[in-house]
């Protein structure tokens, strides 16, 4: 877990540097905005509309936008935040290893009082990704807000389900029975990009079969001892599914985009992935009817609020940044996102006319409204470097180069080591 050590050290040094330097006096003449979403994405289009509204409201302010990349912010975001050229407001990565670390280092503005003064409605569970206490996500002070959400679901080819007289499964047994029907008809049921995030997501969904709110809190928030038997169940199921042909052994070289494209082309009956596929599928799938169902048997679904909007401590125009944040949460921008395949956190649902938008918004609202929040976050969030371990584990299991027991032991070791290195 050298990565965790290096990252912690880097942020720690940044924190020391920033503690002696306050933000420059506001000039009120510029607003510097960064994000990494592609120009053709609904998020980018929605946020560009927010810039237009801002410019209409503040015609004398120059908006300076810079397009970054996800990798750039993941690898060197803390250094950019500690720079005298830091933006006023930017999209940033949620989680302990990213926003948690830089908030703990003093590089982000605490938005708790700003949110209260401006009357921002941020009580939904989707906004928990913006709360951090001692670097841990989910409670404490507010260092960011999100204006969209996401969850992971099972996309399915309704035409193929009807062809083989299959109902939408409501239990894991029913899902396995449906997959066996497809195998019996020489069809691999599940499109899986084991070389990318769908592999760890599927593994986590299987682990959630055996996790309640307490064991989930232990894993994600360190509220007790982790129940590794849930992960033993998950890794064994993944091995069994590969052996039975539910998953292709060749999926280990397949990235998420290719797996999604294969589902959209009608080559697989099911694809387990996130609501970020809603808009592309709506645009690209014309040869068959498709729908979605939550992973059967799980009390909670993978998902959370989206990535964060944050204001660096070194931002030069914080008040203008707050104005921009408020605009992204306005009905106009929120409804725009909802009608373009995204999951806004505060839409006027009656104005959302896009059928796919209506579908995912209804499910997301139900998940947020459940007593436990309904959103299980993501498996790599607790400790820096877990994503690499999870990717390697799913790849090895599908390739049959590592036993389920060994995969769990490696995950446990990495988790415990990272927890110790982080001083948790």
N, C-alpha and C positions, 0 to 999 in steps of 0.2 A: 504493500500500500504506500509506496514512495510518493505517488501522486498526491495523496491526501496530505502528507507531510509538507511537500513543496508548496501546495496551494495554501495551506494554513500559514506557513512561514511568510509567503508573499503577501497575504492579506494582513498578517500581523505587522509587517514592516510598513505597509501602506497606512494602516491605522495609526502607527506612531507618527508618520509624516504628516498626516492630515490633522492630527490633534493640535498642531502648532500653527495651522493656516486656516483662517476662516474664509468663507466665500467673499468674492469681491462685491462692492456696493452695486446695487441694482441700477442699471441705466435705463431700463424700460423701453429700449429701442430695438432689441433683438430677442428672438426666441429660437434657441437651438434645439432641434428635435432629431432623435435617432430611432430607427427601428430596422428590423432585418427581413420583414415579410416581402415576398415577391410582388412586383407591381400589379400583376394580374389577380392577386388573391383578394378575397372579399375584405380581409382585415386591412390590407393596404389601401384599398379603395375607400373603405369607411373612414380610415384615419386621414386620408387625403381630403375627404369631405370635411372632417373636423378642422383641418388647416384652413380650408376655404371659409368656414364659418368664423374661425378666429380672425382671419384677415379682414373679413367684413366688419367684425366688431372692433378691431384695432388696426385701422388702415395705416397708421404711422409706424407700426411695428414690422420689422423685417423678419420673416420666418426663414431660418437657415436649416434646411433638411439634409441629412446625410443617411444614405442607405448602408447599413452594416450587414454582416453575415452572422448567422447563429454561431458558427464555429469561432468567429472572431470574438464575440462576446463571451463565449464559454471559456476560451483559452486565456484571454487577456482583459476581460471586462473590469476586473478590480484595478488594474493599472490605469485604464482609461478613466475610471471614475475618480481616481486620485490625481488626475492631471489638471493643470490650470485651464486646459481646453475642454474640460468636461461639458457635456450638453446641459441644458436646463431641464430636460425631461426625456426619458428614453424607455424603450422596451427592454426588460431584463428578465433573466431566467429565475423562475421560482424554485424554492427548495433549500435545504440546509446547506448544501455544498456551494451554492451560488449566492442568492440574495441573503441567505442566513449569514454567511461568512462576511460579506461586505457590510451588512447592517451592524454586525458585531464589531467590525473594525472602524465604525464611525464614518463610513463613506456615503451613507444614505440619509436623507432628511426624514425625521420622524413626522409622519403625516397625521398622527392621532388627533391632535388639536385642530389642525386644518380641516380634517373631515368633519369634526363636530361643529366647528364654527360655520362651515359652509352647508351643513345639513345634508351631507352625502349619505345616502341610504346604503350602508355596506354591511348589513346584518346577515346576509345569506351565507351558507356554508361555502359557496364558491369563493368568497372573499377571504377565507382563512389562509389562502396562500400568501397573503400580504402581511400576515402577523408573524412577528419573530420575537423570541425572548432568549437571550444568550445564544443567538444564532439558530435556535430551533424553531421550525415553522409550525404554525397552528394556533398560537396564543401570544399574548404580550402586546407590544406596541405595533402600530401600523406603519410599515415602511413602503408599502406599495398597494396599488389597486389593480384589479383586472376588469376589463369591460366585456369579456366573453368567457365562455366555459367550454368544457369538452368532457366526453365520456367514451369509453370503449365498449363496443357492442358487437353482435354477430350479424353481419350482412349476409343475406341469403337470397338465392335464386328461387323465387316463388314458383316459376314455371317448372323447374326440376322437382321441387317438393310436391307439386300437384301431380306431375307425371308418375311419381312413385308412391302416390297416396300417403304422403307424410304430413303430419300435423306439426305445428311449431312446438318444439320440446319445452317442457316446463321443469324437467329434472335432468340431472346428469345422465341417469340411466336412459331416459328417452332420447337424449342427444346421441349417446353411444349407439343406441338401437338404430337411429336414423342414419348415422354414419355407416353402420354395418350394411344397411340396405344399399347404400351407394357403392360400397366396396363389392358387394355381391353382384353388382351390375357393372363392374369394371370401371368405376368412377372414384377417383381420389376425392374424398369429401371436403377436405379443408385446405384452402390455399394458405400457405405459411411461408413467410420470409424469415427463416431461422437465423439468417445472417444479419438481421436488423431487429428493430424494436418489437415486431409482432411475436417473436419467440419468447422473450422475457414477459411480455404482456400475457400470453397464453399460460405460461408457467405460473404467473401470479394469480390469474383467474382460477386455476386449479387449486392453488394453495388457499385461496379465499373460501373454497368449499368447506374447509376445516377451521376457519378463523371466525371468531366472534368479535365484538367491539373491543373486548379486553385484549385479546391476542393481537388484534390489528394495532391497537394503541401501543402495545409493547414493541412491536416491530417498527412502526413508523415514528413514534414519539418517545420511545424508551421508557414507557410506563409499565415496567415489570420485565419479567423474563420472556424471551421470544420462544414461541412454541414451534420448534423446528420439525415436529412430527407433521405439521401441515405442509412443509416443504418436502418432506419425505414422500408424502402422499402425491404431491404435485409432480415430482421428478419421476416417480414410478409410473404415474398415469401417462406422462409424456413418452416414456419408453414403451409402455404398452400400446399406445396409440400408433406409434411408429411401427411396431411389430405387426399390428393388425392392418396396416395400410391406410389408417385414417389420415396420416401425414406422409408425405413423400420423403424418403431418405435423401432425395436430391435437393430438398428445400434449404440445405445448409449453405448453398451458394446464392440464394435468392434474396435480394433486398426488398424492402417493404413496397416500393413503387412497382416493382415487377409483379409481386404477388397481387397487389390491388388491380393492376392492369389485367392479369390473368383472370381474376374473378369477373371484371367488367367485360371481358371477352367471352364469358360463359363457359370457361374451362373447368371451373370448380363450383360446387353448389354453395359453399360458405367461405367467408373471410372474416376473421376476428380482428377488428381494428377500430379506429376512432371515428368520431363524428366529423373530423376534418376531411373525411372522404365523401361527406354528404353532397357537397356541391359538385365535385368532379363526377361522381356516379350519376347524379341527376342529369348532367350535361352529356355524359359519354354512353350511358347504357340505354340503348333503344331497342335491342333485339329481344329483351325479356323483361318481365316484371320483377322488381326486387323490393326487399323490405328488410327489417332488422328485428332482432330480439336480444334482450340482455342475456348474458351467459347464465344458463339455467342452473339453479341451485345455489347461486351466490346471493347472500343478503346485501352485499354492497358491490358496486361496480367500480372498476378502474376509472379514474377521472378526477377532475378538480376544476377550479377556476383556471383560466388561461394564464399565459405569461404576464408579467407585471409591468405596469407603468410606474416608474420610480423617479424621484427627484434627487440628484446627487447633492451631497452636503456642500460641494464646491460650485453648485449652479449659480450663475450670475443674475438670473432673473426668475426667482422662485415664484413670485406672485403671478407672473405670466404663465409659468408652468402649471400652477394650480388652475388657472383659467382654461388652459388646454385640456387638462384632465377632466374638468367639469363638462366641457363640450363633448368629449368622447363618451360620457355617460348620459348625454342629452337624448331625448326621445328621437330626434331626427337621425342621429348616428346609430343609436341602438336598433331602431327599426330598419335602417338600411342594412345592417349586418344580418338581421333576422331574415330579410328577404333576399339575401345573397348566400344562403347556405351556412351561415355561422350561428353560434349560440350566444346571443347577447344576454347579459345578466339582468338587464332592467328594461325589457321591451314592452311596448303596448301590444299585447298578444293579438288583439283584434285587428291590428293593422298588418299583421304578418299573413300575406296571401300565398307565399310559396309553400306548396304541399310538403316538401321535405323539411323546410323550416318549421312548419307546424308540428311535424312528427317528432323531430329531435327536441324542439322546445318543450313539448308536452312531457316527454320522458325525462328531460333534464329537470324540469320543475318538480316532477314526482320524486326524483332522487334527492333533490335539495330539501324537499318537504318531509322526508322520512325522519323519524326520531333520532336516528344515528347519523344523519347527514347523507347517507347513501353513497358517498364518494370515498373510495378507498385509496386515493392518491396513486402513486406509481412505485414499482418495486425497487427502483434504484435510488430513491430520494434520501433515505436515512443517512448514508455514509458516502463520501466521495469515492469514486472508482467502482461502485457496485455494478454499474451498467456493464462494464467490461467483463466482470465475473459472470453475470447473468447471461450475457451473450455467449460466452465461451461454454457455459454449462449447457444451455439449450442446444448449441451446435454439437457438443460432444455426445450428448444423450441421443440425439437424432442420428448421429454417425455411429453410435454404439462404441465409442472409444473411451467412454467413462461410465461407470455404474451410477445409478441414481443416488446410492448412499455416498459415494465419493464426491458427487457434485454438491450434495447438501453439506458435506463436511468442509468443502472448499469455500462455499458460500458463508457458512457459519464462521470459519476462521477469518475470512476477509471482513465480515461484519464486526466481529469482536475486536479485531486489530484496528480497524478504522474508528471504532467507538473509543478505544483506549487512546489512540493518537489525537482524537479530537477532545480528549479530557472529559468524556461523558460518563 
